[in-house]
Amino acid sequence: MVAYLAATLAARAAQAESMAAPLARLERRATAAGVPTMYVNDNFGQWRSDFRRTVAHCTALSSPRHRVSRRLRPTARDYFMLKPKHSGFFDMREYKIFAPADCLVSNTAADNDHAPYQLKTVLKGNVAVSTRLTFQAHGRPHHARRR
């Protein structure tokens, strides 16, 4: 599971706040199933930044999106990746990607509309609403079956 902890642009604040609740629920379900969370962060121009300082920056009361970051705060068992130039997903091509469609936030509405297409076609990822993702005992998410 991948979560974006980085502070979101002010124009996307409402979307970031609305995705935090379903993403937090998905993260709790993943944790209960033994699936760690991978946090993919923007580098804020600080290529030598460390994980603890990034979390401290994003969760500080002075951060514009501290409520989102605090709700999605990583634990010691989670993983962290500093986002490269474009997409954190691009460097994860060798993994099977499951992206919760209701938990995506981009810099612009157009980018957000295009993101699921990119995830599906370029990265061969699976995109589904977070409530449709379930976790098997060995930790791989899969789409819930329709009943």
C-alpha positions in Angstrom: 0.0 0.0 0.0 1.3 3.4 -0.8 0.3 6.6 0.9 1.4 10.2 0.2 2.4 12.0 3.4 3.7 15.1 1.7 1.8 18.4 2.2 -0.6 19.0 -0.6 -1.0 22.2 -2.5 -3.6 24.5 -0.9 -5.8 24.3 -4.0 -6.1 20.5 -3.4 -6.6 20.7 0.3 -10.3 19.6 0.3 -9.4 16.6 -1.9 -6.5 15.7 0.4 -8.7 15.9 3.5 -11.4 13.8 1.9 -9.1 11.0 0.8 -7.4 10.8 4.2 -10.4 8.9 5.9 -10.7 6.1 3.3 -6.9 5.8 3.1 -6.6 5.6 6.9 -9.2 2.8 6.9 -7.4 1.0 4.1 -4.1 1.4 6.0 -5.6 -0.1 9.2 -7.0 -3.1 7.2 -3.6 -3.6 5.6 -1.8 -3.5 8.9 -4.3 -6.0 10.4 -3.5 -8.3 7.5 0.3 -7.9 8.0 0.8 -5.7 4.9 3.2 -2.8 5.6 2.5 0.7 4.2 5.0 2.4 1.9 5.1 6.2 2.3 6.2 7.9 -0.9 7.2 11.5 -0.3 8.2 14.5 -2.4 11.7 15.6 -1.6 10.8 19.3 -1.2 14.1 20.0 -3.0 16.0 18.3 -0.1 17.6 15.2 -1.6 19.4 14.4 1.6 16.4 14.8 3.9 15.7 12.0 6.3 12.4 10.2 7.0 12.0 11.5 10.6 12.6 15.1 9.5 10.1 14.8 6.6 7.4 13.4 9.0 8.2 16.1 11.5 7.8 18.8 8.8 4.6 17.3 7.4 2.9 16.9 10.8 4.0 20.2 12.4 1.1 22.5 13.2 2.7 25.1 10.8 2.3 22.6 7.9 -0.7 23.5 5.7 -1.9 19.8 5.6 -0.8 18.7 9.1 -4.2 17.1 9.8 -3.9 14.9 6.8 -0.3 14.0 7.6 -1.1 13.3 11.3 -4.0 11.0 10.3 -1.7 9.0 8.0 1.4 9.1 10.2 3.7 6.2 9.6 4.7 3.7 12.2 8.1 2.0 12.8 7.0 -1.1 10.7 6.2 1.0 7.6 8.5 1.8 4.6 9.6 5.1 3.2 10.7 6.1 -0.2 11.9 9.5 -1.3 10.0 10.4 -4.5 12.1 10.8 -7.6 11.7 13.4 -10.2 8.3 12.3 -11.5 6.3 9.5 -9.8 7.0 7.3 -6.9 5.1 4.6 -8.7 7.4 4.7 -11.7 10.3 3.2 -9.6 8.0 0.4 -8.3 7.4 -1.1 -11.8 8.7 -4.5 -10.7 6.0 -4.7 -8.1 2.3 -5.4 -8.6 0.6 -2.0 -7.9 -2.8 -1.7 -6.3 -4.0 1.9 -6.2 -7.1 3.0 -4.3 -8.9 5.3 -6.8 -10.6 7.3 -4.0 -7.3 8.0 -2.3 -5.4 9.6 -5.2 -4.5 13.3 -5.0 -2.6 15.2 -7.7 -1.4 18.8 -8.1 -4.3 19.6 -10.5 -7.8 18.1 -11.1 -6.7 17.2 -14.7 -3.7 15.3 -13.3 -5.9 13.5 -10.8 -8.3 12.5 -13.6 -5.4 11.2 -15.7 -3.7 9.3 -12.8 -5.8 6.2 -12.9 -5.3 5.9 -16.6 -1.5 6.2 -16.2 -1.5 3.7 -13.3 -3.4 1.2 -15.4 -1.8 1.6 -18.8 1.8 2.6 -18.2 2.4 0.8 -14.9 0.0 -2.1 -15.5 -1.5 -1.4 -12.0 -4.9 -2.2 -10.6 -7.1 0.7 -9.7 -10.2 0.2 -7.5 -12.1 2.0 -4.9 -10.4 1.4 -1.5 -13.4 -0.5 -0.1 -13.1 -3.0 -3.0 -9.5 -3.9 -2.0 -9.0 -6.7 0.4 -5.9 -8.5 1.7 -5.1 -12.2 1.5 -3.3 -14.0 4.3 0.0 -13.7 2.5 -0.4 -9.9 2.3 -1.2 -9.3 -1.3 -4.3 -7.0 -1.9 -6.8 -8.2 -4.4 -10.2 -6.9 -5.7 -13.2 -8.1 -3.6 -15.6 -10.3 -5.5 -19.0 -9.2 -6.3 -21.8 -11.0 -4.6 
